[in-house]
Amino acid sequence: MRSTKQFLNCSLLIAVCVCAAPAQQPTKNQPAQGARAVASPETETIPSPQPTQTNQPVNAPGYMDRAQVVSLAQKIWAVEFHIQDLLKAVRPEKWTVSNIIRNSFNQTLENLHTALDGLEAWRSEFEKRPDSIYYGFQTYAAVNAALPRLDGVAHAVSQYENPSLGAQYSQAGDQLFELQQNLQPYIAYLLRSPDQVLFVAQTNLASCQKELGSALNGQGGPPKPLKNTFVEFHARRAGDGQPGGRKSAREAKDSANKADSKAAPPAQPQPLPSH
């Protein structure tokens, strides 16, 4: 009986040792207790700020893809080419008008050529970069510069040369105006994205200023009054020998008396009265 009890005690002790052995040995992924004490504290990783998403959806008002913008720019070029071709048919030198009217028309014609050259310069750049706000706006403005001059040429040609030819000028002007109106919503679409970015930046700045003011409120303590300080000015009056020095009235009088005494001849002794 005693031997059986000892056998059970030995078996129980061995089982406890076997179960405790894995807990005492650190695993590969878990550092030992001593190593854990000297390990550096965990730090929080702050992700870098992500840029604000400024791309507008494709279903936004005025959106056009690259192919559509290029096609619109090419249609403007086609109208330009047609107008340049019409200008070759006008003959103002054969009109029966005064020189004043002819010179005025020639000036309008020259201005129209200049406006069309400028329009083509901006339009070609816009066709290369359809996503450029700058080139898109300049193309829109160049059409504005060409339309009134084209209208003036159309009226003059209809009146002094050929009404049918003048109507062709007017028709070309209407086509150019329609293309400009098709371009306007796309330019507004391009301008909307920077405007949203600016609005978000201003809103975030105002929010940060408000939070900073709330955080710093009361931390500076009450204002402390400054002590009154009497400032003494130690001025020094320039003497007689110093440049720019001025004498007082008394000093000037004493100096004058001394000068008079030096200039006066010494007094002669008076003879004694005889008895």
C-alpha positions as CSV (number, residue, x, y, z in Angstrom):
1,M,0.0,0.0,0.0
2,R,2.8,2.3,0.9
3,S,4.7,1.5,-2.3
4,T,1.6,2.2,-4.3
5,K,1.1,5.6,-2.7
6,Q,4.7,6.6,-3.4
7,F,4.3,5.5,-7.0
8,L,1.3,7.7,-7.5
9,N,3.1,10.7,-5.9
10,C,6.1,10.2,-8.3
11,S,3.8,9.9,-11.3
12,L,2.0,13.2,-10.3
13,L,5.3,15.1,-9.8
14,I,6.6,14.0,-13.2
15,A,3.4,15.1,-14.9
16,V,3.6,18.5,-13.3
17,C,7.2,19.0,-14.4
18,V,6.4,18.0,-18.0
19,C,3.4,20.4,-18.2
20,A,5.5,23.3,-16.7
21,A,8.5,22.8,-18.9
22,P,7.0,24.4,-22.2
23,A,5.8,27.4,-20.3
24,Q,9.2,28.2,-18.9
25,Q,10.9,28.1,-22.4
26,P,10.2,31.2,-24.5
27,T,9.0,30.6,-28.0
28,K,10.8,31.8,-31.1
29,N,8.4,34.6,-31.8
30,Q,8.1,35.7,-28.1
31,P,11.2,37.4,-26.6
32,A,12.5,36.4,-23.2
33,Q,11.5,38.4,-20.2
34,G,14.9,40.1,-19.9
35,A,15.0,41.0,-23.6
36,R,11.5,42.4,-23.3
37,A,12.6,44.8,-20.5
38,V,15.3,46.3,-22.7
39,A,13.3,46.5,-25.9
40,S,12.4,49.9,-27.2
41,P,8.8,51.1,-26.6
42,E,6.4,50.7,-29.5
43,T,5.9,53.8,-31.6
44,E,2.8,54.9,-33.5
45,T,3.2,55.2,-37.2
46,I,1.5,58.3,-38.6
47,P,0.6,57.8,-42.3
48,S,1.6,60.6,-44.7
49,P,-1.2,62.9,-45.7
50,Q,-2.9,61.9,-48.9
51,P,-3.6,64.4,-51.6
52,T,-7.1,65.7,-51.9
53,Q,-9.1,64.0,-54.6
54,T,-9.8,66.7,-57.2
55,N,-10.9,64.6,-60.1
56,Q,-14.4,65.2,-61.0
57,P,-16.7,62.4,-62.1
58,V,-17.3,61.8,-65.8
59,N,-20.9,62.6,-65.4
60,A,-20.2,66.2,-64.1
61,P,-21.7,69.1,-66.1
62,G,-19.6,70.0,-69.1
63,Y,-17.4,66.9,-69.1
64,M,-15.8,65.8,-72.4
65,D,-13.2,63.2,-73.0
66,R,-10.1,63.8,-74.9
67,A,-11.4,62.6,-78.2
68,Q,-14.5,64.9,-78.0
69,V,-12.3,68.0,-77.2
70,V,-10.0,67.3,-80.1
71,S,-13.0,66.9,-82.4
72,L,-14.3,70.2,-81.2
73,A,-11.0,71.9,-81.9
74,Q,-10.8,70.4,-85.3
75,K,-14.3,71.7,-86.1
76,I,-13.2,75.2,-85.2
77,W,-10.2,74.9,-87.5
78,A,-12.6,73.8,-90.3
79,V,-14.6,77.0,-89.9
80,E,-11.4,79.1,-89.8
81,F,-10.3,77.5,-93.1
82,H,-13.7,78.3,-94.7
83,I,-13.5,81.9,-93.6
84,Q,-10.0,82.3,-94.9
85,D,-11.2,80.9,-98.2
86,L,-14.1,83.4,-98.3
87,L,-11.8,86.3,-97.7
88,K,-9.9,85.6,-100.9
89,A,-13.1,86.3,-102.9
90,V,-13.7,89.8,-101.6
91,R,-12.6,92.7,-103.9
92,P,-12.9,96.0,-102.0
93,E,-10.9,97.9,-104.7
94,K,-13.7,97.4,-107.1
95,W,-16.4,98.9,-104.9
96,T,-18.0,102.2,-105.8
97,V,-17.5,103.8,-102.4
98,S,-15.5,106.7,-101.0
99,N,-11.9,106.2,-99.9
100,I,-13.0,106.6,-96.3
101,I,-15.4,103.6,-96.4
102,R,-12.8,101.6,-98.3
103,N,-10.0,102.3,-95.9
104,S,-12.3,101.5,-93.0
105,F,-13.2,98.2,-94.5
106,N,-9.6,97.4,-95.2
107,Q,-8.7,98.0,-91.6
108,T,-11.5,95.8,-90.4
109,L,-10.3,93.1,-92.9
110,E,-6.8,93.4,-91.5
111,N,-8.0,93.1,-88.0
112,L,-10.0,90.0,-88.9
113,H,-6.9,88.3,-90.4
114,T,-5.0,89.1,-87.2
115,A,-7.8,87.7,-85.0
116,L,-8.0,84.5,-87.1
117,D,-4.2,84.0,-86.8
118,G,-4.4,84.4,-83.1
119,L,-7.3,82.0,-82.9
120,E,-5.4,79.4,-84.9
121,A,-2.4,79.8,-82.6
122,W,-4.4,79.2,-79.4
123,R,-6.6,76.5,-81.0
124,S,-3.6,74.4,-82.2
125,E,-2.1,74.5,-78.7
126,F,-5.4,73.5,-77.1
127,E,-5.8,70.6,-79.5
128,K,-2.4,69.3,-78.3
129,R,-3.4,69.7,-74.6
130,P,-7.2,69.4,-74.3
131,D,-7.0,69.3,-70.5
132,S,-5.3,72.8,-70.3
133,I,-7.5,75.4,-68.7
134,Y,-5.2,78.1,-70.0
135,Y,-5.3,77.1,-73.7
136,G,-9.0,76.4,-73.5
137,F,-9.8,79.9,-72.1
138,Q,-7.5,81.6,-74.7
139,T,-9.2,79.8,-77.5
140,Y,-12.6,80.9,-76.2
141,A,-11.4,84.5,-75.9
142,A,-9.9,84.4,-79.4
143,V,-13.2,83.5,-80.9
144,N,-14.7,86.5,-79.1
145,A,-12.1,88.7,-80.8
146,A,-12.8,87.3,-84.3
147,L,-16.7,87.3,-84.2
148,P,-17.4,91.1,-84.3
149,R,-14.8,91.7,-87.0
150,L,-16.3,88.9,-89.1
151,D,-19.8,90.4,-88.6
152,G,-18.5,93.8,-89.9
153,V,-17.0,92.2,-93.0
154,A,-20.2,90.3,-93.7
155,H,-22.3,93.5,-93.5
156,A,-19.9,95.4,-95.8
157,V,-19.7,92.6,-98.4
158,S,-23.5,92.3,-98.4
159,Q,-24.0,96.0,-98.9
160,Y,-21.2,96.9,-101.4
161,E,-20.3,93.7,-103.3
162,N,-22.6,90.6,-103.1
163,P,-25.4,89.8,-100.7
164,S,-24.9,86.0,-101.3
165,L,-21.2,86.2,-100.4
166,G,-22.1,88.3,-97.3
167,A,-24.6,85.6,-96.2
168,Q,-21.8,83.0,-96.3
169,Y,-19.7,85.2,-94.0
170,S,-22.7,85.4,-91.6
171,Q,-23.2,81.7,-91.8
172,A,-19.6,81.0,-90.9
173,G,-19.9,83.4,-88.0
174,D,-22.9,81.5,-86.7
175,Q,-21.0,78.2,-86.9
176,L,-18.0,79.7,-85.0
177,F,-20.3,81.1,-82.3
178,E,-22.1,77.8,-81.9
179,L,-18.7,76.0,-81.4
180,Q,-17.7,78.6,-78.9
181,Q,-20.9,77.9,-76.9
182,N,-20.1,74.2,-77.0
183,L,-16.7,74.9,-75.6
184,Q,-17.9,77.1,-72.7
185,P,-19.3,74.3,-70.5
186,Y,-16.0,72.3,-70.8
187,I,-14.0,75.3,-69.7
188,A,-16.3,75.7,-66.7
189,Y,-15.7,72.0,-65.9
190,L,-11.9,72.5,-66.0
191,L,-12.2,75.6,-63.7
192,R,-14.4,73.9,-61.2
193,S,-11.8,71.5,-59.9
194,P,-9.2,74.2,-58.8
195,D,-12.0,76.2,-57.3
196,Q,-13.0,73.2,-55.2
197,V,-9.4,72.6,-54.1
198,L,-9.2,76.3,-53.0
199,F,-12.4,76.1,-51.1
200,V,-11.3,72.9,-49.3
201,A,-8.0,74.5,-48.4
202,Q,-9.7,77.6,-47.0
203,T,-12.2,75.5,-45.0
204,N,-9.4,73.4,-43.6
205,L,-7.4,76.5,-42.7
206,A,-10.3,78.0,-40.9
207,S,-11.0,74.8,-39.0
208,C,-7.3,74.5,-37.9
209,Q,-7.3,78.1,-36.7
210,K,-10.4,77.5,-34.7
211,E,-9.0,74.3,-33.1
212,L,-5.7,76.0,-32.4
213,G,-7.4,78.9,-30.7
214,S,-9.5,76.6,-28.6
215,A,-6.4,74.6,-27.6
216,L,-4.4,77.7,-26.6
217,N,-7.3,79.3,-24.8
218,G,-6.3,80.0,-21.2
219,Q,-2.8,78.5,-21.4
220,G,-1.1,81.8,-21.6
221,G,-2.5,83.0,-18.2
222,P,-3.9,86.4,-17.4
223,P,-2.2,89.4,-18.8
224,K,0.5,90.9,-16.6
225,P,0.6,94.7,-16.3
226,L,4.0,96.3,-17.0
227,K,5.6,98.5,-14.3
228,N,5.9,102.2,-14.9
229,T,9.5,103.1,-15.6
230,F,10.8,106.6,-15.4
231,V,13.3,107.3,-18.1
232,E,16.0,109.8,-17.3
233,F,17.6,111.7,-20.1
234,H,21.1,113.0,-19.4
235,A,21.6,115.8,-21.8
236,R,24.8,117.8,-22.0
237,R,24.9,121.4,-23.1
238,A,27.6,122.2,-25.6
239,G,30.2,124.5,-24.2
240,D,31.6,127.7,-25.7
241,G,34.5,125.8,-27.3
242,Q,32.3,123.1,-28.8
243,P,30.9,123.6,-32.3
244,G,27.4,124.7,-32.3
245,G,27.5,125.7,-28.6
246,R,25.3,128.6,-27.4
247,K,25.9,131.0,-24.5
248,S,23.3,132.0,-22.1
249,A,22.5,135.7,-21.6
250,R,24.4,136.0,-18.4
251,E,27.5,134.4,-19.8
252,A,27.3,136.6,-22.9
253,K,27.0,139.7,-20.6
254,D,30.0,138.6,-18.4
255,S,32.1,138.0,-21.5
256,A,31.2,141.5,-22.9
257,N,32.2,143.1,-19.5
258,K,35.5,141.3,-19.5
259,A,36.2,142.4,-23.1
260,D,35.4,146.0,-22.2
261,S,37.7,146.0,-19.2
262,K,40.5,144.6,-21.3
263,A,40.0,147.2,-24.0
264,A,39.8,150.3,-21.7
265,P,43.1,152.0,-20.9
266,P,44.4,151.9,-17.4
267,A,43.3,154.8,-15.2
268,Q,46.0,157.6,-14.7
269,P,46.8,158.5,-11.1
270,Q,45.4,161.9,-10.1
271,P,47.9,164.5,-8.7
272,L,47.7,165.3,-5.0
273,P,46.3,168.7,-4.2
274,S,49.1,171.2,-3.2
275,H,48.9,173.0,0.1
